[in-house]
Amino acid sequence: MTKNQVRSNRLKELREQAKLTQGEVAKLLDLHHTTVSKHESMDRVLAPKDVEAYAKLYKVSSYELFLEPFPDLAEEDASAE
């Protein structure tokens, strides 16, 4: 990945899991709602401070913003049978 690029839609997935709107995230992180939208759509590069802020908000490591979620191994085992 280049330019601190987060996997496409990862920020949106985490926001939706947290049951927050873009406006609510913007208020919590002291950002404009269009900035949150641009981060989610990858139209704006994330600064390191933004990576840390999103990670703290969503209670994940900064690395988890860059990674695909690990599949549930129990689900994989069940589908293999």
N, CA, C and O atoms as a Maestro MAE file, in Angstrom:
{
 s_m_m2io_version
 :::
 2.0.0
}

f_m_ct {
 s_m_title
 :::
 protein
 m_atom[324] {
  # First column is atom index #
  i_m_mmod_type
  r_m_x_coord
  r_m_y_coord
  r_m_z_coord
  i_m_residue_number
  s_m_chain_name
  s_m_pdb_residue_name
  s_m_pdb_atom_name
  i_m_atomic_number
  :::
  1 25 0.838 -1.173 0.000 1 A "MET " " N  " 7
  2 3 0.000 0.000 0.000 1 A "MET " " CA " 6
  3 2 0.885 1.238 0.000 1 A "MET " " C  " 6
  4 15 1.985 1.233 0.552 1 A "MET " " O  " 8
  5 25 0.401 2.269 -0.611 2 A "THR " " N  " 7
  6 3 1.177 3.488 -0.696 2 A "THR " " CA " 6
  7 2 0.448 4.632 -0.011 2 A "THR " " C  " 6
  8 15 -0.764 4.584 0.203 2 A "THR " " O  " 8
  9 25 1.209 5.656 0.325 3 A "LYS " " N  " 7
  10 3 0.643 6.885 0.891 3 A "LYS " " CA " 6
  11 2 -0.251 6.637 2.100 3 A "LYS " " C  " 6
  12 15 -1.306 7.260 2.219 3 A "LYS " " O  " 8
  13 25 0.146 5.744 2.995 4 A "ASN " " N  " 7
  14 3 -0.664 5.440 4.185 4 A "ASN " " CA " 6
  15 2 -2.078 5.020 3.809 4 A "ASN " " C  " 6
  16 15 -3.040 5.348 4.502 4 A "ASN " " O  " 8
  17 25 -2.190 4.295 2.711 5 A "GLN " " N  " 7
  18 3 -3.511 3.936 2.202 5 A "GLN " " CA " 6
  19 2 -4.141 2.828 3.035 5 A "GLN " " C  " 6
  20 15 -3.564 1.755 3.212 5 A "GLN " " O  " 8
  21 25 -5.301 3.104 3.526 6 A "VAL " " N  " 7
  22 3 -6.078 2.122 4.268 6 A "VAL " " CA " 6
  23 2 -6.845 1.289 3.251 6 A "VAL " " C  " 6
  24 15 -7.262 1.798 2.211 6 A "VAL " " O  " 8
  25 25 -7.029 0.025 3.552 7 A "ARG " " N  " 7
  26 3 -7.809 -0.821 2.650 7 A "ARG " " CA " 6
  27 2 -9.145 -0.151 2.373 7 A "ARG " " C  " 6
  28 15 -9.818 0.325 3.288 7 A "ARG " " O  " 8
  29 25 -9.512 -0.122 1.127 8 A "SER " " N  " 7
  30 3 -10.749 0.533 0.716 8 A "SER " " CA " 6
  31 2 -11.927 0.034 1.548 8 A "SER " " C  " 6
  32 15 -12.099 -1.170 1.739 8 A "SER " " O  " 8
  33 25 -12.713 0.946 2.026 9 A "ASN " " N  " 7
  34 3 -13.928 0.704 2.805 9 A "ASN " " CA " 6
  35 2 -13.680 0.250 4.242 9 A "ASN " " C  " 6
  36 15 -14.647 0.066 4.982 9 A "ASN " " O  " 8
  37 25 -12.448 0.061 4.667 10 A "ARG " " N  " 7
  38 3 -12.186 -0.391 6.038 10 A "ARG " " CA " 6
  39 2 -12.682 0.627 7.063 10 A "ARG " " C  " 6
  40 15 -13.293 0.253 8.064 10 A "ARG " " O  " 8
  41 25 -12.423 1.908 6.819 11 A "LEU " " N  " 7
  42 3 -12.899 2.923 7.759 11 A "LEU " " CA " 6
  43 2 -14.421 2.937 7.819 11 A "LEU " " C  " 6
  44 15 -15.004 3.086 8.893 11 A "LEU " " O  " 8
  45 25 -15.052 2.784 6.682 12 A "LYS " " N  " 7
  46 3 -16.511 2.755 6.652 12 A "LYS " " CA " 6
  47 2 -17.038 1.536 7.404 12 A "LYS " " C  " 6
  48 15 -18.007 1.642 8.155 12 A "LYS " " O  " 8
  49 25 -16.405 0.379 7.205 13 A "GLU " " N  " 7
  50 3 -16.822 -0.836 7.922 13 A "GLU " " CA " 6
  51 2 -16.736 -0.633 9.422 13 A "GLU " " C  " 6
  52 15 -17.664 -0.975 10.155 13 A "GLU " " O  " 8
  53 25 -15.627 -0.080 9.879 14 A "LEU " " N  " 7
  54 3 -15.448 0.136 11.313 14 A "LEU " " CA " 6
  55 2 -16.447 1.154 11.852 14 A "LEU " " C  " 6
  56 15 -16.974 0.990 12.952 14 A "LEU " " O  " 8
  57 25 -16.709 2.207 11.074 15 A "ARG " " N  " 7
  58 3 -17.687 3.213 11.496 15 A "ARG " " CA " 6
  59 2 -19.076 2.593 11.620 15 A "ARG " " C  " 6
  60 15 -19.793 2.843 12.589 15 A "ARG " " O  " 8
  61 25 -19.445 1.787 10.635 16 A "GLU " " N  " 7
  62 3 -20.767 1.151 10.678 16 A "GLU " " CA " 6
  63 2 -20.867 0.151 11.820 16 A "GLU " " C  " 6
  64 15 -21.920 0.036 12.446 16 A "GLU " " O  " 8
  65 25 -19.782 -0.580 12.103 17 A "GLN " " N  " 7
  66 3 -19.784 -1.501 13.241 17 A "GLN " " CA " 6
  67 2 -19.972 -0.741 14.544 17 A "GLN " " C  " 6
  68 15 -20.602 -1.242 15.475 17 A "GLN " " O  " 8
  69 25 -19.430 0.460 14.610 18 A "ALA " " N  " 7
  70 3 -19.565 1.304 15.810 18 A "ALA " " CA " 6
  71 2 -20.907 2.027 15.845 18 A "ALA " " C  " 6
  72 15 -21.214 2.735 16.803 18 A "ALA " " O  " 8
  73 25 -21.710 1.841 14.782 19 A "LYS " " N  " 7
  74 3 -23.032 2.474 14.686 19 A "LYS " " CA " 6
  75 2 -22.940 3.998 14.786 19 A "LYS " " C  " 6
  76 15 -23.706 4.640 15.504 19 A "LYS " " O  " 8
  77 25 -21.980 4.554 14.046 20 A "LEU " " N  " 7
  78 3 -21.783 5.993 14.004 20 A "LEU " " CA " 6
  79 2 -22.008 6.510 12.593 20 A "LEU " " C  " 6
  80 15 -21.796 5.792 11.617 20 A "LEU " " O  " 8
  81 25 -22.438 7.759 12.494 21 A "THR " " N  " 7
  82 3 -22.539 8.414 11.194 21 A "THR " " CA " 6
  83 2 -21.211 9.125 10.907 21 A "THR " " C  " 6
  84 15 -20.376 9.287 11.796 21 A "THR " " O  " 8
  85 25 -21.037 9.540 9.663 22 A "GLN " " N  " 7
  86 3 -19.845 10.315 9.340 22 A "GLN " " CA " 6
  87 2 -19.819 11.610 10.134 22 A "GLN " " C  " 6
  88 15 -18.755 12.050 10.569 22 A "GLN " " O  " 8
  89 25 -20.968 12.218 10.325 23 A "GLY " " N  " 7
  90 3 -21.043 13.450 11.103 23 A "GLY " " CA " 6
  91 2 -20.628 13.243 12.547 23 A "GLY " " C  " 6
  92 15 -19.935 14.082 13.123 23 A "GLY " " O  " 8
  93 25 -21.047 12.138 13.133 24 A "GLU " " N  " 7
  94 3 -20.673 11.841 14.525 24 A "GLU " " CA " 6
  95 2 -19.176 11.598 14.640 24 A "GLU " " C  " 6
  96 15 -18.538 12.072 15.580 24 A "GLU " " O  " 8
  97 25 -18.613 10.859 13.684 25 A "VAL " " N  " 7
  98 3 -17.165 10.618 13.688 25 A "VAL " " CA " 6
  99 2 -16.427 11.944 13.551 25 A "VAL " " C  " 6
  100 15 -15.443 12.193 14.247 25 A "VAL " " O  " 8
  101 25 -16.907 12.782 12.660 26 A "ALA " " N  " 7
  102 3 -16.277 14.087 12.457 26 A "ALA " " CA " 6
  103 2 -16.247 14.896 13.754 26 A "ALA " " C  " 6
  104 15 -15.226 15.497 14.087 26 A "ALA " " O  " 8
  105 25 -17.354 14.912 14.481 27 A "LYS " " N  " 7
  106 3 -17.397 15.649 15.749 27 A "LYS " " CA " 6
  107 2 -16.442 15.046 16.773 27 A "LYS " " C  " 6
  108 15 -15.738 15.775 17.472 27 A "LYS " " O  " 8
  109 25 -16.416 13.718 16.861 28 A "LEU " " N  " 7
  110 3 -15.554 13.049 17.834 28 A "LEU " " CA " 6
  111 2 -14.071 13.271 17.545 28 A "LEU " " C  " 6
  112 15 -13.253 13.345 18.462 28 A "LEU " " O  " 8
  113 25 -13.733 13.377 16.249 29 A "LEU " " N  " 7
  114 3 -12.327 13.542 15.875 29 A "LEU " " CA " 6
  115 2 -11.968 14.988 15.546 29 A "LEU " " C  " 6
  116 15 -10.847 15.284 15.132 29 A "LEU " " O  " 8
  117 25 -12.938 15.882 15.736 30 A "ASP " " N  " 7
  118 3 -12.730 17.299 15.439 30 A "ASP " " CA " 6
  119 2 -12.298 17.499 13.983 30 A "ASP " " C  " 6
  120 15 -11.331 18.203 13.693 30 A "ASP " " O  " 8
  121 25 -13.040 16.861 13.082 31 A "LEU " " N  " 7
  122 3 -12.820 16.977 11.642 31 A "LEU " " CA " 6
  123 2 -14.106 17.457 10.988 31 A "LEU " " C  " 6
  124 15 -15.175 17.392 11.594 31 A "LEU " " O  " 8
  125 25 -14.010 17.931 9.776 32 A "HIS " " N  " 7
  126 3 -15.195 18.273 9.001 32 A "HIS " " CA " 6
  127 2 -15.760 16.974 8.438 32 A "HIS " " C  " 6
  128 15 -15.002 16.060 8.116 32 A "HIS " " O  " 8
  129 25 -17.076 16.883 8.317 33 A "HIS " " N  " 7
  130 3 -17.685 15.633 7.848 33 A "HIS " " CA " 6
  131 2 -17.221 15.274 6.439 33 A "HIS " " C  " 6
  132 15 -17.181 14.094 6.091 33 A "HIS " " O  " 8
  133 25 -16.870 16.270 5.620 34 A "THR " " N  " 7
  134 3 -16.375 15.942 4.275 34 A "THR " " CA " 6
  135 2 -14.986 15.309 4.334 34 A "THR " " C  " 6
  136 15 -14.622 14.526 3.458 34 A "THR " " O  " 8
  137 25 -14.216 15.646 5.360 35 A "THR " " N  " 7
  138 3 -12.901 15.011 5.534 35 A "THR " " CA " 6
  139 2 -13.074 13.537 5.843 35 A "THR " " C  " 6
  140 15 -12.359 12.698 5.294 35 A "THR " " O  " 8
  141 25 -14.016 13.212 6.717 36 A "VAL " " N  " 7
  142 3 -14.292 11.806 7.039 36 A "VAL " " CA " 6
  143 2 -14.735 11.067 5.770 36 A "VAL " " C  " 6
  144 15 -14.282 9.954 5.504 36 A "VAL " " O  " 8
  145 25 -15.599 11.679 5.013 37 A "SER " " N  " 7
  146 3 -16.071 11.081 3.766 37 A "SER " " CA " 6
  147 2 -14.908 10.828 2.809 37 A "SER " " C  " 6
  148 15 -14.821 9.761 2.200 37 A "SER " " O  " 8
  149 25 -14.021 11.803 2.679 38 A "LYS " " N  " 7
  150 3 -12.875 11.656 1.779 38 A "LYS " " CA " 6
  151 2 -11.895 10.605 2.279 38 A "LYS " " C  " 6
  152 15 -11.295 9.894 1.474 38 A "LYS " " O  " 8
  153 25 -11.722 10.494 3.582 39 A "HIS " " N  " 7
  154 3 -10.878 9.423 4.126 39 A "HIS " " CA " 6
  155 2 -11.476 8.063 3.789 39 A "HIS " " C  " 6
  156 15 -10.762 7.154 3.366 39 A "HIS " " O  " 8
  157 25 -12.790 7.926 3.976 40 A "GLU " " N  " 7
  158 3 -13.444 6.641 3.714 40 A "GLU " " CA " 6
  159 2 -13.393 6.256 2.233 40 A "GLU " " C  " 6
  160 15 -13.279 5.075 1.903 40 A "GLU " " O  " 8
  161 25 -13.476 7.227 1.363 41 A "SER " " N  " 7
  162 3 -13.477 6.940 -0.078 41 A "SER " " CA " 6
  163 2 -12.070 6.943 -0.673 41 A "SER " " C  " 6
  164 15 -11.904 6.727 -1.873 41 A "SER " " O  " 8
  165 25 -11.068 7.185 0.154 42 A "MET " " N  " 7
  166 3 -9.668 7.224 -0.259 42 A "MET " " CA " 6
  167 2 -9.361 8.393 -1.181 42 A "MET " " C  " 6
  168 15 -8.403 8.341 -1.952 42 A "MET " " O  " 8
  169 25 -10.169 9.448 -1.108 43 A "ASP " " N  " 7
  170 3 -9.909 10.653 -1.888 43 A "ASP " " CA " 6
  171 2 -8.942 11.586 -1.167 43 A "ASP " " C  " 6
  172 15 -8.496 12.586 -1.731 43 A "ASP " " O  " 8
  173 25 -8.623 11.257 0.070 44 A "ARG " " N  " 7
  174 3 -7.686 12.066 0.852 44 A "ARG " " CA " 6
  175 2 -6.782 11.122 1.630 44 A "ARG " " C  " 6
  176 15 -7.247 10.169 2.254 44 A "ARG " " O  " 8
  177 25 -5.490 11.401 1.585 45 A "VAL " " N  " 7
  178 3 -4.506 10.578 2.276 45 A "VAL " " CA " 6
  179 2 -4.602 10.817 3.784 45 A "VAL " " C  " 6
  180 15 -4.761 11.950 4.239 45 A "VAL " " O  " 8
  181 25 -4.505 9.743 4.536 46 A "LEU " " N  " 7
  182 3 -4.527 9.846 5.996 46 A "LEU " " CA " 6
  183 2 -3.155 10.239 6.523 46 A "LEU " " C  " 6
  184 15 -2.148 9.617 6.187 46 A "LEU " " O  " 8
  185 25 -3.127 11.264 7.338 47 A "ALA " " N  " 7
  186 3 -1.904 11.626 8.043 47 A "ALA " " CA " 6
  187 2 -1.727 10.643 9.203 47 A "ALA " " C  " 6
  188 15 -2.708 10.067 9.674 47 A "ALA " " O  " 8
  189 25 -0.502 10.446 9.665 48 A "PRO " " N  " 7
  190 3 -0.293 9.540 10.800 48 A "PRO " " CA " 6
  191 2 -1.164 9.871 12.007 48 A "PRO " " C  " 6
  192 15 -1.639 8.963 12.689 48 A "PRO " " O  " 8
  193 25 -1.382 11.166 12.285 49 A "LYS " " N  " 7
  194 3 -2.226 11.527 13.436 49 A "LYS " " CA " 6
  195 2 -3.670 11.083 13.214 49 A "LYS " " C  " 6
  196 15 -4.364 10.741 14.171 49 A "LYS " " O  " 8
  197 25 -4.126 11.086 11.963 50 A "ASP " " N  " 7
  198 3 -5.483 10.632 11.657 50 A "ASP " " CA " 6
  199 2 -5.605 9.125 11.837 50 A "ASP " " C  " 6
  200 15 -6.615 8.630 12.335 50 A "ASP " " O  " 8
  201 25 -4.567 8.401 11.427 51 A "VAL " " N  " 7
  202 3 -4.559 6.943 11.608 51 A "VAL " " CA " 6
  203 2 -4.721 6.616 13.084 51 A "VAL " " C  " 6
  204 15 -5.535 5.771 13.457 51 A "VAL " " O  " 8
  205 25 -3.948 7.288 13.914 52 A "GLU " " N  " 7
  206 3 -4.014 7.043 15.364 52 A "GLU " " CA " 6
  207 2 -5.375 7.426 15.929 52 A "GLU " " C  " 6
  208 15 -5.908 6.723 16.788 52 A "GLU " " O  " 8
  209 25 -5.939 8.524 15.460 53 A "ALA " " N  " 7
  210 3 -7.240 8.978 15.960 53 A "ALA " " CA " 6
  211 2 -8.342 7.982 15.597 53 A "ALA " " C  " 6
  212 15 -9.168 7.638 16.442 53 A "ALA " " O  " 8
  213 25 -8.358 7.520 14.351 54 A "TYR " " N  " 7
  214 3 -9.360 6.537 13.947 54 A "TYR " " CA " 6
  215 2 -9.170 5.227 14.720 54 A "TYR " " C  " 6
  216 15 -10.146 4.622 15.164 54 A "TYR " " O  " 8
  217 25 -7.935 4.796 14.879 55 A "ALA " " N  " 7
  218 3 -7.674 3.549 15.605 55 A "ALA " " CA " 6
  219 2 -8.170 3.645 17.044 55 A "ALA " " C  " 6
  220 15 -8.787 2.711 17.555 55 A "ALA " " O  " 8
  221 25 -7.907 4.752 17.682 56 A "LYS " " N  " 7
  222 3 -8.364 4.944 19.068 56 A "LYS " " CA " 6
  223 2 -9.889 4.967 19.134 56 A "LYS " " C  " 6
  224 15 -10.485 4.340 20.009 56 A "LYS " " O  " 8
  225 25 -10.517 5.691 18.207 57 A "LEU " " N  " 7
  226 3 -11.971 5.787 18.192 57 A "LEU " " CA " 6
  227 2 -12.613 4.415 18.023 57 A "LEU " " C  " 6
  228 15 -13.564 4.076 18.727 57 A "LEU " " O  " 8
  229 25 -12.085 3.625 17.083 58 A "TYR " " N  " 7
  230 3 -12.692 2.328 16.778 58 A "TYR " " CA " 6
  231 2 -12.121 1.187 17.622 58 A "TYR " " C  " 6
  232 15 -12.493 0.026 17.448 58 A "TYR " " O  " 8
  233 25 -11.213 1.533 18.537 59 A "LYS " " N  " 7
  234 3 -10.638 0.554 19.467 59 A "LYS " " CA " 6
  235 2 -9.974 -0.612 18.728 59 A "LYS " " C  " 6
  236 15 -10.187 -1.782 19.048 59 A "LYS " " O  " 8
  237 25 -9.169 -0.251 17.736 60 A "VAL " " N  " 7
  238 3 -8.370 -1.219 17.002 60 A "VAL " " CA " 6
  239 2 -6.948 -0.681 16.951 60 A "VAL " " C  " 6
  240 15 -6.716 0.496 17.225 60 A "VAL " " O  " 8
  241 25 -6.000 -1.534 16.604 61 A "SER " " N  " 7
  242 3 -4.637 -1.042 16.427 61 A "SER " " CA " 6
  243 2 -4.561 -0.296 15.104 61 A "SER " " C  " 6
  244 15 -5.383 -0.505 14.211 61 A "SER " " O  " 8
  245 25 -3.582 0.562 14.989 62 A "SER " " N  " 7
  246 3 -3.428 1.287 13.727 62 A "SER " " CA " 6
  247 2 -3.173 0.312 12.587 62 A "SER " " C  " 6
  248 15 -3.549 0.584 11.447 62 A "SER " " O  " 8
  249 25 -2.545 -0.809 12.877 63 A "TYR " " N  " 7
  250 3 -2.299 -1.816 11.843 63 A "TYR " " CA " 6
  251 2 -3.599 -2.413 11.322 63 A "TYR " " C  " 6
  252 15 -3.696 -2.757 10.144 63 A "TYR " " O  " 8
  253 25 -4.588 -2.538 12.181 64 A "GLU " " N  " 7
  254 3 -5.866 -3.130 11.761 64 A "GLU " " CA " 6
  255 2 -6.608 -2.243 10.766 64 A "GLU " " C  " 6
  256 15 -7.499 -2.720 10.063 64 A "GLU " " O  " 8
  257 25 -6.259 -0.971 10.698 65 A "LEU " " N  " 7
  258 3 -6.859 -0.111 9.686 65 A "LEU " " CA " 6
  259 2 -6.338 -0.459 8.294 65 A "LEU " " C  " 6
  260 15 -6.972 -0.140 7.288 65 A "LEU " " O  " 8
  261 25 -5.185 -1.110 8.243 66 A "PHE " " N  " 7
  262 3 -4.542 -1.431 6.977 66 A "PHE " " CA " 6
  263 2 -4.762 -2.866 6.539 66 A "PHE " " C  " 6
  264 15 -4.422 -3.226 5.411 66 A "PHE " " O  " 8
  265 25 -5.318 -3.684 7.401 67 A "LEU " " N  " 7
  266 3 -5.415 -5.115 7.125 67 A "LEU " " CA " 6
  267 2 -6.831 -5.556 6.832 67 A "LEU " " C  " 6
  268 15 -7.802 -4.954 7.290 67 A "LEU " " O  " 8
  269 25 -6.923 -6.620 6.060 68 A "GLU " " N  " 7
  270 3 -8.202 -7.306 5.891 68 A "GLU " " CA " 6
  271 2 -8.516 -7.962 7.234 68 A "GLU " " C  " 6
  272 15 -7.606 -8.456 7.900 68 A "GLU " " O  " 8
  273 25 -9.779 -7.976 7.645 69 A "PRO " " N  " 7
  274 3 -10.107 -8.698 8.882 69 A "PRO " " CA " 6
  275 2 -9.813 -10.185 8.701 69 A "PRO " " C  " 6
  276 15 -10.003 -10.735 7.616 69 A "PRO " " O  " 8
  277 25 -9.358 -10.818 9.751 70 A "PHE " " N  " 7
  278 3 -9.108 -12.252 9.687 70 A "PHE " " CA " 6
  279 2 -10.436 -12.984 9.610 70 A "PHE " " C  " 6
  280 15 -11.381 -12.628 10.315 70 A "PHE " " O  " 8
  281 25 -10.519 -14.007 8.758 71 A "PRO " " N  " 7
  282 3 -11.769 -14.770 8.692 71 A "PRO " " CA " 6
  283 2 -11.962 -15.570 9.966 71 A "PRO " " C  " 6
  284 15 -11.002 -15.937 10.644 71 A "PRO " " O  " 8
  285 25 -13.207 -15.831 10.274 72 A "ASP " " N  " 7
  286 3 -13.519 -16.644 11.436 72 A "ASP " " CA " 6
  287 2 -13.214 -18.093 11.076 72 A "ASP " " C  " 6
  288 15 -13.865 -18.665 10.201 72 A "ASP " " O  " 8
  289 25 -12.240 -18.684 11.736 73 A "LEU " " N  " 7
  290 3 -11.825 -20.043 11.396 73 A "LEU " " CA " 6
  291 2 -12.918 -21.055 11.625 73 A "LEU " " C  " 6
  292 15 -12.977 -22.053 10.907 73 A "LEU " " O  " 8
  293 25 -13.788 -20.844 12.593 74 A "ALA " " N  " 7
  294 3 -14.891 -21.758 12.842 74 A "ALA " " CA " 6
  295 2 -15.847 -21.783 11.639 74 A "ALA " " C  " 6
  296 15 -16.346 -22.839 11.250 74 A "ALA " " O  " 8
  297 25 -16.092 -20.603 11.062 75 A "GLU " " N  " 7
  298 3 -16.951 -20.537 9.886 75 A "GLU " " CA " 6
  299 2 -16.319 -21.237 8.699 75 A "GLU " " C  " 6
  300 15 -17.010 -21.911 7.935 75 A "GLU " " O  " 8
  301 25 -14.997 -21.082 8.536 76 A "GLU " " N  " 7
  302 3 -14.307 -21.752 7.430 76 A "GLU " " CA " 6
  303 2 -14.372 -23.259 7.582 76 A "GLU " " C  " 6
  304 15 -14.598 -23.973 6.605 76 A "GLU " " O  " 8
  305 25 -14.173 -23.757 8.813 77 A "ASP " " N  " 7
  306 3 -14.222 -25.204 9.064 77 A "ASP " " CA " 6
  307 2 -15.626 -25.746 8.780 77 A "ASP " " C  " 6
  308 15 -15.766 -26.830 8.213 77 A "ASP " " O  " 8
  309 25 -16.649 -25.012 9.165 78 A "ALA " " N  " 7
  310 3 -18.018 -25.459 8.950 78 A "ALA " " CA " 6
  311 2 -18.355 -25.500 7.459 78 A "ALA " " C  " 6
  312 15 -19.051 -26.409 7.006 78 A "ALA " " O  " 8
  313 25 -17.867 -24.526 6.699 79 A "SER " " N  " 7
  314 3 -18.187 -24.495 5.261 79 A "SER " " CA " 6
  315 2 -17.403 -25.560 4.499 79 A "SER " " C  " 6
  316 15 -17.795 -25.937 3.394 79 A "SER " " O  " 8
  317 25 -16.317 -26.044 5.061 80 A "ALA " " N  " 7
  318 3 -15.505 -27.075 4.399 80 A "ALA " " CA " 6
  319 2 -16.135 -28.458 4.529 80 A "ALA " " C  " 6
  320 15 -15.797 -29.364 3.767 80 A "ALA " " O  " 8
  321 25 -17.032 -28.628 5.469 81 A "GLU " " N  " 7
  322 3 -17.633 -29.953 5.713 81 A "GLU " " CA " 6
  323 2 -18.748 -30.247 4.763 81 A "GLU " " C  " 6
  324 15 -19.354 -31.315 4.835 81 A "GLU " " O  " 8
  :::
 }
 m_bond[323] {
  # First column is bond index #
  i_m_from
  i_m_to
  i_m_order
  :::
  1 1 2 1
  2 2 3 1
  3 3 4 2
  4 3 5 1
  5 5 6 1
  6 6 7 1
  7 7 8 2
  8 7 9 1
  9 9 10 1
  10 10 11 1
  11 11 12 2
  12 11 13 1
  13 13 14 1
  14 14 15 1
  15 15 16 2
  16 15 17 1
  17 17 18 1
  18 18 19 1
  19 19 20 2
  20 19 21 1
  21 21 22 1
  22 22 23 1
  23 23 24 2
  24 23 25 1
  25 25 26 1
  26 26 27 1
  27 27 28 2
  28 27 29 1
  29 29 30 1
  30 30 31 1
  31 31 32 2
  32 31 33 1
  33 33 34 1
  34 34 35 1
  35 35 36 2
  36 35 37 1
  37 37 38 1
  38 38 39 1
  39 39 40 2
  40 39 41 1
  41 41 42 1
  42 42 43 1
  43 43 44 2
  44 43 45 1
  45 45 46 1
  46 46 47 1
  47 47 48 2
  48 47 49 1
  49 49 50 1
  50 50 51 1
  51 51 52 2
  52 51 53 1
  53 53 54 1
  54 54 55 1
  55 55 56 2
  56 55 57 1
  57 57 58 1
  58 58 59 1
  59 59 60 2
  60 59 61 1
  61 61 62 1
  62 62 63 1
  63 63 64 2
  64 63 65 1
  65 65 66 1
  66 66 67 1
  67 67 68 2
  68 67 69 1
  69 69 70 1
  70 70 71 1
  71 71 72 2
  72 71 73 1
  73 73 74 1
  74 74 75 1
  75 75 76 2
  76 75 77 1
  77 77 78 1
  78 78 79 1
  79 79 80 2
  80 79 81 1
  81 81 82 1
  82 82 83 1
  83 83 84 2
  84 83 85 1
  85 85 86 1
  86 86 87 1
  87 87 88 2
  88 87 89 1
  89 89 90 1
  90 90 91 1
  91 91 92 2
  92 91 93 1
  93 93 94 1
  94 94 95 1
  95 95 96 2
  96 95 97 1
  97 97 98 1
  98 98 99 1
  99 99 100 2
  100 99 101 1
  101 101 102 1
  102 102 103 1
  103 103 104 2
  104 103 105 1
  105 105 106 1
  106 106 107 1
  107 107 108 2
  108 107 109 1
  109 109 110 1
  110 110 111 1
  111 111 112 2
  112 111 113 1
  113 113 114 1
  114 114 115 1
  115 115 116 2
  116 115 117 1
  117 117 118 1
  118 118 119 1
  119 119 120 2
  120 119 121 1
  121 121 122 1
  122 122 123 1
  123 123 124 2
  124 123 125 1
  125 125 126 1
  126 126 127 1
  127 127 128 2
  128 127 129 1
  129 129 130 1
  130 130 131 1
  131 131 132 2
  132 131 133 1
  133 133 134 1
  134 134 135 1
  135 135 136 2
  136 135 137 1
  137 137 138 1
  138 138 139 1
  139 139 140 2
  140 139 141 1
  141 141 142 1
  142 142 143 1
  143 143 144 2
  144 143 145 1
  145 145 146 1
  146 146 147 1
  147 147 148 2
  148 147 149 1
  149 149 150 1
  150 150 151 1
  151 151 152 2
  152 151 153 1
  153 153 154 1
  154 154 155 1
  155 155 156 2
  156 155 157 1
  157 157 158 1
  158 158 159 1
  159 159 160 2
  160 159 161 1
  161 161 162 1
  162 162 163 1
  163 163 164 2
  164 163 165 1
  165 165 166 1
  166 166 167 1
  167 167 168 2
  168 167 169 1
  169 169 170 1
  170 170 171 1
  171 171 172 2
  172 171 173 1
  173 173 174 1
  174 174 175 1
  175 175 176 2
  176 175 177 1
  177 177 178 1
  178 178 179 1
  179 179 180 2
  180 179 181 1
  181 181 182 1
  182 182 183 1
  183 183 184 2
  184 183 185 1
  185 185 186 1
  186 186 187 1
  187 187 188 2
  188 187 189 1
  189 189 190 1
  190 190 191 1
  191 191 192 2
  192 191 193 1
  193 193 194 1
  194 194 195 1
  195 195 196 2
  196 195 197 1
  197 197 198 1
  198 198 199 1
  199 199 200 2
  200 199 201 1
  201 201 202 1
  202 202 203 1
  203 203 204 2
  204 203 205 1
  205 205 206 1
  206 206 207 1
  207 207 208 2
  208 207 209 1
  209 209 210 1
  210 210 211 1
  211 211 212 2
  212 211 213 1
  213 213 214 1
  214 214 215 1
  215 215 216 2
  216 215 217 1
  217 217 218 1
  218 218 219 1
  219 219 220 2
  220 219 221 1
  221 221 222 1
  222 222 223 1
  223 223 224 2
  224 223 225 1
  225 225 226 1
  226 226 227 1
  227 227 228 2
  228 227 229 1
  229 229 230 1
  230 230 231 1
  231 231 232 2
  232 231 233 1
  233 233 234 1
  234 234 235 1
  235 235 236 2
  236 235 237 1
  237 237 238 1
  238 238 239 1
  239 239 240 2
  240 239 241 1
  241 241 242 1
  242 242 243 1
  243 243 244 2
  244 243 245 1
  245 245 246 1
  246 246 247 1
  247 247 248 2
  248 247 249 1
  249 249 250 1
  250 250 251 1
  251 251 252 2
  252 251 253 1
  253 253 254 1
  254 254 255 1
  255 255 256 2
  256 255 257 1
  257 257 258 1
  258 258 259 1
  259 259 260 2
  260 259 261 1
  261 261 262 1
  262 262 263 1
  263 263 264 2
  264 263 265 1
  265 265 266 1
  266 266 267 1
  267 267 268 2
  268 267 269 1
  269 269 270 1
  270 270 271 1
  271 271 272 2
  272 271 273 1
  273 273 274 1
  274 274 275 1
  275 275 276 2
  276 275 277 1
  277 277 278 1
  278 278 279 1
  279 279 280 2
  280 279 281 1
  281 281 282 1
  282 282 283 1
  283 283 284 2
  284 283 285 1
  285 285 286 1
  286 286 287 1
  287 287 288 2
  288 287 289 1
  289 289 290 1
  290 290 291 1
  291 291 292 2
  292 291 293 1
  293 293 294 1
  294 294 295 1
  295 295 296 2
  296 295 297 1
  297 297 298 1
  298 298 299 1
  299 299 300 2
  300 299 301 1
  301 301 302 1
  302 302 303 1
  303 303 304 2
  304 303 305 1
  305 305 306 1
  306 306 307 1
  307 307 308 2
  308 307 309 1
  309 309 310 1
  310 310 311 1
  311 311 312 2
  312 311 313 1
  313 313 314 1
  314 314 315 1
  315 315 316 2
  316 315 317 1
  317 317 318 1
  318 318 319 1
  319 319 320 2
  320 319 321 1
  321 321 322 1
  322 322 323 1
  323 323 324 2
  :::
 }
}
